[in-house]
């Protein structure tokens, strides 16, 4: 829709297969359906989702940032990306610029205002624990919020956390929960049996497969889940499938399963793109995360009609509705039986 008078430029760090990135593509697709001209400025141009972006016919602009460069090289690349975004905004004159994650929120807010973009929107997609890890980042977030016309949070929990850390009255922050494409989770007949066989899952009725879909990052709680599995020694037919890209802890986790004596009960699947099929093969979905904004993985498990066991963190209680479908709050876990995909 290049002739549309309504042009939105989204700004994101990369096109890796993460929750924020996938939600951005879904949002852009929905805006395209409404006749809006959407563009994507990516600090780090290539990534797992780049081909999907091209199939959608969305123009992407590569900022040229290189995360593998030396520290001086990263600084130079970030300055170059900032300059490229500034020039692009001045040339294209979008009506909206929309930042997605902390760094791109700051760039979108500052450059959008300097370029005279009519509407500046930034996002809060997770609890703001990055402020604890990076000294001074709280002030950067406060600047991006101050310069924004609107801030989108993906859960009430994220909104509350933002206000608790940074103050403010909250009228600028609007909660819009994540969305998913439910049609993706209608798999072909026989998929469950075929995939269970390929994964080496036992055929007997008592064999139950747990599934976690989360990149291997410490806060996702994989270690806690492995320890819980070890305590379920009375259920030898229980198997755990772990799908997710290694972000630095894969080797440690594989040492842990040996020490716990559960190595033969854990299947390491790595980065997978067949999540609907994996959900069909699984019996229960588990999330052991220590923090979440509004989990895409939980939404997908519910769309697939799977029972869900999840930690009571972030926006999880907003979708799991504790009290209506049971709960174990004393242990920090919530349980929901979702016997059919939501409408």
C-alpha positions in Angstrom: 0.0 0.0 0.0 2.7 2.5 -1.0 0.2 5.1 -2.1 -1.5 5.2 1.3 -1.4 8.6 3.1 -1.2 6.7 6.4 2.4 5.5 6.8 3.8 3.9 10.0 7.4 3.1 10.6 8.0 0.4 13.3 11.5 0.3 14.9 12.9 -2.9 16.3 16.3 -4.3 17.2 16.4 -7.5 15.2 14.3 -10.1 13.4 15.1 -13.0 15.7 12.4 -15.4 16.5 11.3 -13.8 19.7 7.9 -12.9 21.1 8.2 -9.1 20.5 9.4 -9.6 16.9 6.6 -12.0 16.1 4.0 -9.7 17.7 5.3 -6.8 15.6 4.9 -8.8 12.4 1.4 -9.7 13.3 0.6 -6.1 14.1 2.0 -4.9 10.8 0.0 -7.5 8.9 -3.2 -6.4 10.6 -2.4 -2.7 9.7 -1.7 -3.7 6.1 -5.2 -5.3 6.0 -6.6 -1.9 6.9 -4.8 -0.2 4.0 -2.0 1.3 6.0 1.5 1.6 4.5 3.8 -0.1 7.0 7.6 -0.1 7.1 10.1 -1.7 9.4 13.4 -0.2 10.5 15.7 -2.9 11.9 18.9 -2.0 13.7 20.3 -5.4 12.9 18.8 -6.2 9.5 18.9 -10.0 9.0 17.2 -12.6 11.2 15.0 -15.7 11.3 11.9 -13.7 10.5 13.4 -11.8 7.5 12.0 -14.2 4.9 8.5 -13.9 6.4 8.8 -10.1 6.2 9.7 -10.4 2.5 6.7 -12.7 1.9 4.4 -10.2 3.5 5.7 -7.5 1.1 6.9 -5.2 3.8 9.8 -2.9 3.2 12.6 -3.2 5.7 15.5 -0.8 6.3 18.7 -2.2 7.7 20.3 0.0 10.3 23.6 -1.9 9.9 24.2 -2.6 13.6 26.6 -5.5 14.3 26.3 -7.1 17.7 29.4 -9.1 17.1 31.7 -6.1 16.7 34.1 -4.7 19.3 32.8 -2.2 21.8 34.0 0.8 19.8 32.6 -0.9 16.7 29.2 -1.3 18.3 29.1 2.4 19.3 30.0 3.4 15.8 27.4 1.1 14.3 24.7 2.3 16.7 25.5 6.0 15.7 25.3 5.0 12.1 22.0 3.3 12.5 20.7 6.3 14.4 21.7 8.6 11.5 20.1 6.2 9.0 16.8 6.3 10.9 16.9 10.0 11.2 17.4 10.5 7.4 14.7 7.9 6.7 12.1 9.7 8.9 13.0 13.1 7.3 12.6 11.7 3.8 9.5 9.5 4.2 7.6 11.6 6.7 5.5 8.9 8.4 2.4 9.8 10.4 3.4 7.4 13.2 6.7 6.0 14.5 6.4 3.0 16.8 9.3 1.7 18.9 9.1 -1.9 20.2 11.8 -2.6 22.8 13.8 -0.4 25.2 16.6 0.8 22.9 14.4 1.3 19.9 11.8 3.0 22.1 14.4 5.6 23.0 15.5 6.0 19.3 11.9 6.2 18.1 10.9 8.7 20.7 13.9 11.1 20.4 14.2 10.9 16.6 10.5 10.9 16.0 10.1 14.1 17.9 13.1 15.8 16.3 11.8 14.8 12.8 8.4 16.2 13.6 6.5 12.9 13.3 2.9 13.6 14.3 2.5 10.5 16.6 5.2 8.8 18.6 4.3 5.4 20.2 6.6 3.3 22.3 6.0 -0.2 23.8 6.5 -2.0 27.1 6.5 -5.7 26.4 7.9 -7.1 29.6 8.5 -6.3 33.2 11.2 -3.6 33.4 13.9 -5.8 35.0 16.4 -4.6 32.4 16.5 -1.4 34.5 18.1 -3.5 37.3 20.6 -5.1 35.0 21.7 -1.9 33.2 22.5 1.1 35.5 20.8 4.3 34.3 18.4 2.6 31.9 15.4 3.7 34.1 16.1 7.3 33.1 16.3 6.3 29.4 12.9 4.6 29.7 11.5 7.7 31.5 12.7 9.9 28.6 11.2 7.7 25.9 7.8 7.7 27.9 7.9 11.5 28.3 8.5 12.0 24.6 5.8 9.5 23.5 2.3 10.5 22.7 1.1 7.0 23.7 2.8 4.0 25.4 1.4 0.5 24.7 1.8 -2.2 27.5 0.9 -5.8 26.7 -0.5 -6.5 30.2 -1.9 -4.7 33.2 1.1 -6.2 35.2 3.5 -4.5 32.9 1.7 -1.2 33.2 1.7 -1.4 37.0 5.4 -2.3 37.0 6.2 0.7 34.8 4.3 3.1 37.0 5.8 1.6 40.2 9.3 2.1 38.9 9.0 5.4 37.0 6.0 7.1 38.5 3.5 9.1 36.5 -0.3 9.0 36.3 -0.7 6.2 33.8 -3.2 7.9 31.4 -0.5 7.8 28.6 -0.1 4.0 29.0 -2.7 1.8 27.3 -2.9 -2.0 27.7 -3.3 -4.0 24.5 -2.8 -7.8 25.0 -0.8 -9.9 22.6 -2.7 -11.6 19.7 -2.1 -14.9 17.9 -3.3 -16.5 14.7 -5.5 -19.3 16.0 -5.9 -20.9 12.6 -2.2 -22.0 12.8 -3.0 -24.4 15.5 -5.5 -26.5 13.6 -3.2 -29.3 12.6 -3.8 -32.1 10.1 -5.3 -35.4 11.4 -2.6 -37.9 12.4 -0.1 -35.1 13.3 0.0 -36.0 16.9 0.7 -39.7 16.4 3.3 -39.1 13.7 5.2 -36.6 15.7 5.1 -38.5 18.9 6.6 -41.5 17.1 9.4 -39.3 15.6 10.2 -37.8 19.0 10.5 -41.3 20.5 7.6 -40.9 22.9 6.3 -44.1 24.4 3.0 -45.3 22.9 1.4 -46.5 26.1 -1.5 -44.5 27.5 0.3 -43.6 30.7 3.1 -41.9 28.8 2.7 -38.1 29.1 4.7 -35.5 27.4 5.3 -32.1 28.9 6.4 -29.3 26.6 8.1 -26.0 27.2 8.8 -23.5 24.4 11.3 -20.9 25.6 14.7 -19.8 24.5 17.4 -21.1 26.9 17.7 -18.0 29.1 18.1 -18.2 32.9 14.9 -16.3 33.7 12.8 -18.8 31.7 13.2 -21.2 34.6 14.4 -24.3 32.8 16.6 -25.3 35.8 13.6 -25.1 38.2 11.5 -27.3 35.8 14.2 -29.9 35.6 14.4 -30.1 39.4 10.6 -30.5 39.5 10.8 -33.3 37.0 13.4 -35.1 39.2 11.0 -35.0 42.1 8.4 -36.8 40.0 10.2 -40.0 40.2 7.0 -41.9 40.8 5.9 -41.1 37.2 8.6 -42.8 35.0 6.5 -42.4 31.9 6.6 -38.6 32.1 8.8 -36.9 29.4 9.8 -33.3 29.1 10.3 -31.7 25.6 12.4 -28.5 25.6 12.1 -26.3 22.5 14.1 -23.1 22.2 17.3 -21.6 21.0 20.4 -21.7 23.2 21.2 -18.3 24.7 24.2 -19.5 26.7 22.9 -22.1 29.2 22.4 -25.2 27.1 25.6 -26.9 28.3 24.9 -26.2 32.0 21.4 -27.6 31.7 22.6 -30.8 30.1 25.0 -31.3 32.9 22.2 -30.6 35.3 19.9 -33.3 33.9 22.7 -35.9 34.3 23.3 -34.8 37.9 19.5 -35.1 38.6 19.2 -38.5 37.0 16.6 -37.4 34.4 18.7 -37.2 31.2 16.7 -40.0 29.6 13.4 -38.2 30.3 14.3 -34.9 28.6 14.3 -34.3 24.9 16.3 -31.2 23.7 14.6 -30.0 20.5 16.5 -26.8 19.8 15.0 -23.9 17.8 11.8 -25.2 16.2 9.3 -23.7 13.7 6.7 -26.4 14.0 5.2 -25.2 17.3 1.6 -26.1 16.4 2.7 -29.6 15.6 4.7 -29.9 18.8 1.7 -28.7 20.9 -0.4 -31.3 19.2 2.1 -34.0 20.2 2.3 -32.8 23.8 -0.1 -33.6 26.7 0.6 -30.6 29.0 2.3 -27.3 28.4 4.5 -25.9 31.2 6.0 -22.4 31.8 8.5 -22.0 34.6 9.4 -18.4 33.8 10.5 -16.0 36.5 9.1 -13.0 34.6 6.7 -12.4 31.7 4.9 -9.6 30.1 2.1 -11.5 28.4 3.4 -14.8 27.2 2.9 -15.7 23.6 3.8 -19.3 24.4 0.9 -19.6 26.9 -1.5 -18.1 24.4 -0.4 -20.6 21.8 -0.8 -23.5 24.2 -4.3 -22.4 25.0 -5.1 -22.0 21.3 -4.0 -25.6 20.8 -6.4 -26.7 23.6 -3.7 -27.9 26.0 -3.8 -27.9 29.8 -1.3 -25.3 31.1 0.8 -25.2 34.2 2.5 -21.8 34.7 4.3 -19.7 37.2 2.2 -16.9 38.6 4.3 -14.0 37.2 3.7 -10.9 35.1 0.7 -11.0 32.9 0.1 -14.8 33.2 -2.8 -14.5 35.7 -4.6 -12.1 33.2 -5.0 -15.0 30.7 -5.1 -18.0 33.1 -8.0 -16.6 35.2 -7.0 -18.2 38.5 -10.1 -19.2 40.6 -12.2 -20.1 37.6 -10.0 -23.1 36.5 -8.1 -23.9 39.7 -4.8 -22.7 41.1 -1.8 -23.4 43.3 -0.8 -20.0 44.4 1.1 -21.1 47.4 3.8 -22.6 45.1 3.7 -19.7 42.7 2.1 -21.9 40.0 -1.2 -21.5 38.2 -3.1 -24.3 36.4 -5.7 -23.9 33.7 -7.5 -26.5 31.7 -8.2 -25.1 28.2 -10.0 -28.0 26.5 -10.7 -26.1 23.3 -9.2 -23.2 21.5 -10.7 -19.8 22.5 -13.0 -18.2 20.0 
